[in-house]
């Protein structure tokens, strides 16, 4: 009986040791993982152009300033029509009238009493036409229109609103890129890639296609959309 008990205890110790060894091996395997990044980039075309054309008109009388403003407004509208920009894409916006004599502390560089500022906003999905018109804006200046240095002269702003449409495909592309990097790492380490441990989608960025000092993404009709995803894979 004592011998049988000893045999049973010995078998139990062997089984326990085997289970413990495998448990530790699984634990070490679970702790082995690699962190990789996957990148996806696409070039996209802007789908909306915003172009505020703000002009200035002056006069010694209000009527004189109004007449000059009317001529400038009509010149801008004629210019945009010549550039095949639909009239429905042009909206009259903010109108400011300043009487310089009403504010003795205001610096009047024009020498005229009345100053009128008005903005015509071009909002169009026809990017090519807006871009072409912006390149010919000097024709407006030649016709006598005084554009504000803060508006119009800086050119249109180009927006891309289709990010949600391309997000799923780009995330899939970034994930595939990350797994490829993990497989290469595992191959070099003599291991295999297991399941995904953790994933971080990353932030989508809309960048200028041609990055250069002083050039912003909004100034370029063609943009680069970029996402960098961070993923962790188990190694086995």
Secondary structure, DSSP 8 states (H G I E B T S, - for coil): -HHHHHHHHHHHHHHHHHHHHHHHHHHHHHH-EEEEEEEEEEEEE--EEEEEEEEEEEESSHHHHHHHHHHHHHHHHHHHHHTT--GGGEEEEEEEEEEGGG-TTS--SS--SEEEEEEEEEEES-HHHHHHHHHTTHHHHHTT-EE-TTTTTT--EEE---HHHHHHHHHHHHHHHHHHHHHHHHHHHT--EEEEEEEE---EEEEESS--TT--GGG-SEEEEEEEEEEEEEE-
